């Protein structure tokens, strides 16, 4: 039997993978033999006799060979003997685990086909899509039984639902989020959802403990469901972020002309007056007021000669002078609004760098600003007037936390981090989706779900592979 022997080129490799012990012999054909043994029946010395073809590993296709476990033969008993080989078993297990770790890590962001292409392009490793699927599916089943411990504290908890389509069916991803500890305490997929189911989940998650309160969006069934479980004194904070999104959406609907939305500086000012109720948006209102005054001054000073200048500058095609003048005013006002949006963007980035948030108004200040808005509600579109009335009717829910927490933004951020839109549409299996969520949570809590490899571990594995390729 021809074997691979150490030489000046591979000497260090033999030392790295522990082949100087004479306990393991590698044949030129890629068979890994243990030291020759004696027959368990007649005690005669056995001979090497090819391989049992056991120990095939994940990389067998890409390396053009695979670790085959050598078998031995007793010439006296005429019996083939399967010999254990711990060295080979350890190498194969490490190799398989390395690939499993890579696949599971990549599965958070890539599809199975993308993982196949990634491994092929970066490592020249050829693994079939079915193998990738088997690795992920095995891990998914292991995660199915994992439960996470949590402790109910005297904090505010965010609650929200995310609507999904899984296996062609409508599903609901229900989540409770500790707003102070910044961690998920409950996350599960349900195919049915109702007030009754929500109450059952509240009892399951919180038991006989009552937290400080909850932050929820403005669904009508929430107050009664939470109060049925925790009593009428439970604090329920309506999410102001959801409120502001509704105000923006309704404002856009009111300003639609055909397919276009016709904004003006005045509309911006009025909308930010509403945003100013619970958060201090005085800075934005001050900027808008200055822009409105500048635009008014521009409009006053817009002579016929200036109109002709802007018609040439912006290449306006309208023929009548009045229509040309109107277009000039629209262009200039749009430039002001664009400048305002740029200021908002820069201001937001500045807050992020400084790790600051918008200033929350005191309850007294909130009530005062809302009273002023209510007195002037006729300046708003009818759909916004109805929204103001809804705020009035549920005002206690918007100030329930007394400024401690006004939004579910942390929970929304968690949704965004764990489930991109393309992933949301692509999930077809409840098992795989649930496992994806649990992997994300395990990662958030510092729990490892795949083996980490050092550079030395990787070097050892691929050194063995390089010996087999010689």
N, C-alpha and C positions, 0 to 999 in steps of 0.2 A: 504494500500500500504506500503510495507516494504521499508524503505529508508536507505541510508548509513548515519550513525551518527558519530560525532566526538568522539574520545576516546583518551586515553593517547598515543597511538601509532601514530594515524594519525592527532593529534591535530594541529601540525605545518603545515601539508599539507593543512588542511582546511583553515588555515589563509593565506597560500601562494596563493591559487587559489581563494580566496574571497568567501567562502561558508558560512560565518557567518552572512551574511546579511538577510537570510531567503527569499531572492528573488529567490533563485534557490534550488531545491530539486532533489537529484539523487536517483532513485530507485535502488533496488538490481539487477534488470534486465537490468540496464544500460540506463534507460529512464531519460532524463533531463527535469524536469517540472519547469515552472515558478510559481510564487505565484498564488493561486486560484483567478479567476477573476469572474466578474458578466456578465451575458448574455446581449448582446447589445440590445436584443429585449424586454425581460421581466425583466431584472435587477436581476434575481434570481442567487443565488450562484451556480457556476458550480462545477462539480466533475472531478477528474482526470480520464482519459479514455484512457490509453495506449499511443501509439505514432502514429505519422503520417508517421513514417519511413523516415522523411526528415532529412537532415544534415549528410548524409553518407560521411565519409572522406576517404582520400587516404589509411590510415593505417587500415582500417576495417578488412582486411583479416589477417593481422599479429597480431592484438590485440585480435582476437577472439570475438570481439564485436564492436559496433560503437555507436557514439553519436546519439541517437534517440531523436528527438524533441517531447516532450510530447504534447498531445492534451487534451482538456477538453470537458465535455458533460453537456448540460443543460437538466435536467430531466423534466422541465416544457414544454419547446419548442420541446423536443426530437430532439435536434440539436447538432451535433459535431462541436466544435469550434477550429480552428487552432490558437494557441497563439504564438506571437513573443517572442523570447528569445535571448536578446542581448548577454548575457553571453555565451551561447552555440555558437552563431554565431561567436563571437570573438575567442573562443577557436578553433573552426573548421577552421576558416580562418587562424589563426596562424599556426595550425598544417599543413594545406595544403601548406601554403607558405614556411614553413620550409623544407618540402620535395621537393617542386619546386626549392628552392634555392640550395639544395643538388644536385638535378638532373642536373640543368643547369650548375653548377660549374663542376661537374664530366664529363659532356658531352664534355668538351673541350679536354679531354684526353682519355675517355673511350667510347666504343660502348654501345648501348642500353642494350645488353645482359650482358656486363661487369658491367654496373651500377646496374642491377638487382642482380647480384652475389655479388657485393661490399656491397650493402645495407643489403643483407641477411647475409653475413659473418661478417660484422662489427657491425650491429645494430640489427640483427635478425628481420629485417623488410622485409616482403614479399610483393613486389609490382610486378604486372605483367608487361611484356615487352610492352604490348599495352598501359598501363597507362603511362609508361616512354615515349613511342613514342608520345602520345597525349600531354604530358607536353612540350616536346621539340618542337613539331610541332606548338603548340599554340604560344610559344615564338618566333619561326621562323617567323610566320606571323606578329607578332607585330614588329619585327625588319625590316621587309621588307620595311616599310615606313620611317625608320629612316635615316636622312641625317646628315652629320657632317660638321660643319663650318670650314673654313680655310682662311688664309690670304696669298696672294702671296707676297713674299718678294724678296729683291735683293740677292738671294742665288742661289747656284747650286742645281738642282733637279735631282735625279736619276730616270731613267725610265727603266722598264724591263717588260717582259712578262713571264708568267709561263704556260706551256702547261699542260692541264688536260683532263681527260676523265670523263664526267658527263652525267649520263643517257645514256651511250653508245655512246656519241657524243664527238667530239673534241671541246674543249673549251679553252679560253685564259683568264688568270687572268692578267689584265693590272693594273700597279701600278705606281704612281708618288710619290716620296719620297723626302721630304725636307732634304737635306744632313746636313744642319747646325742645324736645329731644331730637327732632328732625329724623324720625324713624317710623317705618311702617309697623303697625302692630297687628293688622289684619288685612289680608289680600286674598281674594278668592273669586273664581269664575262661577256665575250662576246663569242658568238658562231661563229662569223665571224671576221676576221681580215685582213686588207689591209692597204696600204698607205693612201687611201682616208679616211678610218675609223679613223686611227691614227690622221690625220689632223683635223677631226671633233672633236675628243676628246680633242686635244690641244686647240682648240678654246673654247670648253665647259668649260675646267678646268681653263685656264689662261685668257680668255676673251681678253681685250685690253692691258693687262699687260705683260711686257717682263722681265723675270728673268735674273739673271746674265748668266746662261747657263744650260746645261744638261749633265749628265753623262749617256752614253748608251753603249751597246755592239756594235759589229762591223758589224751589218747588213747593207747591201748596200743601202737600201731604207731610212735609218734614216736621213742622211744629207739633202737630198732634201726635205723630209717631214717637218722637223723642219725649214728649211730655207724658204720654201713656206709660212709658218705661221708667223715666226718671222723676216724674212729678212736674207740676206746673212751674216750679221755681228754677228749673234747669235753664242755663243761659244758652240761647241759640243766636249766634252771630251770623247774619246773612253776609255773604261774600261781596264786598264792594267792587272787587275786580269783575265779577260776573255782572254786577249792576252797570258798571261803566261800559262793558262790552255791549250790553243791551241798549244803552243810551246811544252809543256810536252807531250800532246797526239800525236803530229806529230813526236816527237823524239822517242817515244815508238814504233810507227808504223815503223819508219825507222830501228829500232834495232831488230825487230822481226825475230826470227829464228824458224820456225814452230810455236808453241804456246808460246815459251819462248821469253823474252826480254833480250838481252845480253848487259847489261850495263857495262861500264868501268869507271875508274876514269877520263879518258880523256873526255868521253862523258858527265859526270857530270860537268866537268870544262867548257866545251864548252857551255852547256845548261845554266849554271849560268852566263856565260859571256853575254848571251842574257837577262837574268833576271836583269843584272847589268845596262842595258841601262837607265831605268827610276828610279829605286831604287838603292841605294848604297849597293851592295852586295860584297864589298871588303873583308869583314870578311870571307865569305864563300869561295871566290876565294883563299884567302890566306891559309885557312885550306886545301883546295883541292890541292893547289900547294905543300904544305909540304908533304901531303900524297902521291902525285905522286912521289916526290923525294925519300921518304922512300921506296915506293914500287919498284922504279927503283934500289935503293941500295940493297934491298932484292933480286931482280932478278939477280943482278950482283954477289952477294955472295952465290947464291944457288948452292952448290956443290952436287955431286952425293950422298955423305953421308947424306947430309941434306934432299935430296929428299927421300931417304929411310926412314929417321926418320919421315918425314911428312906423308909418305905413311902408316906407322904403326900407327901414331897418329890419322889420320883421316879415317883410314880403307878404303883406296882407292883400288878398285878391278881391275883396269885396268892392263893388263899384260905387255904391252910394256913400256919401260922406258920413251920414249918421251911423251906418253899419260899420264903417271903418273906425269911427271914434269909439263905438261900443266895443269893438274887438281890441283896440288899443287898451282900453280900461280893463278888459278881462285879462289880457296878457300881463299887465302891470300888477293887478291884484293877485294873479296866480304866482307871480314872482315873489311877492310879499309872503304868500302862504307857504311857498317852498322854503323861503328863508326861515320862516317860523318852524317848520318841520326839522330843518337842519339844526336849529338852536335846541329843539327838544331832544334830538338825537345826541348832540354833544353833551347836553346836561345829564342825560341818562347815563352816558358812558363815564362822565365825571363822578356820578354817584356810585357807580360800580367800582371805580378805581379807589374811591375813598371808603367803600363798603358802607355807604349811607343809604337810607331809604327816604321816601317822601315823608314829610312832616305830617303827623296825624293831628287833627284838630281836637280840642277838648270838647266835651259834650255841650258845654255852654256856647262855645263858638259855633259848633255844628248847628245847634238849634237856631242861633241868630242868623247864620247864612241861609239856612233852609227857609226861615220865615221870610227873608227878603226875596228868595226865589219864588215862593208861593204867592207873594203879593204881586209879582210881575210875571206870573206864568202865562199870561195872554200873549206875551211876545214870542212864545215858543210854538212850534208846529203842534197840531192837535194830538198827534201820537205821543209827543213828548209831554204834553199837558196831562195825558192819561198816566204816563209813567210817574210824573210828579205826584199825582194822587195816590198811586200805588205805594210810593215811598212814604207818603204821609200815613197811609193806613197800616204800614208795617214798620214805622219808624223805630219802635223799640227794639226790633230785631237787627237794625243796622248799628245800634249803639250798645248792644248787649254786653260786649266785652270791655266796655269803658275805655276803648283805645288800646287795649293790650294786643289784640290781633284783629285785623279787619278783612283779611283775604285768605283764600286757600292757595295762594301763589306757590307756596312751598310744595304742596301736594300736586299742583299743576306742573311744577317743574319736575317732580318725580315721575309723573306720567310721561312727560316729554323725554326724559332721560332713559326710560325703560321701554318705550314703545314708539318708534318712529312711525310715520303714516304708512310708509311702504311695508313695514313689518306688520302693521295693524291689518292691512288688506290681505297680506300674504299668508297669514296663519290659517291653516285648514284643520289642524288637529288640536283638540282640547288638551291632551296629554302633553304635547310638545310646548304649547303655549303656557300651561301652568308651570312646567319645568323651567321655561325661560324666565318667568317671573320669580320663581324661587331661587334660581341662580343669581339673579340680580340682587335679590334681598340678601342672600348669603354673602355676596361680595360686599354689600353695603355694611354688613355686620362683622366683616373681617373673617368670615368662615371660608376655608378653602374647599373647593369641590373638585379640584384636579391637582395632580402632583406637580410641584415645581421642580425644575431641573437646573442645576448649576452648569456653568460652562465645562467644568471637569466631567460631569455626568454625560453631557452631550458628546464631549471629545472621546470618552471611552466607548460609547455606543458606535460612533461613526468610525473610530479606529478599527473596531471589530469588523465592520462592514468593508473597510478598505482592505483588510487582510483577505477577506473572502473574494474580493474582486481581482486579486493578484493571481 
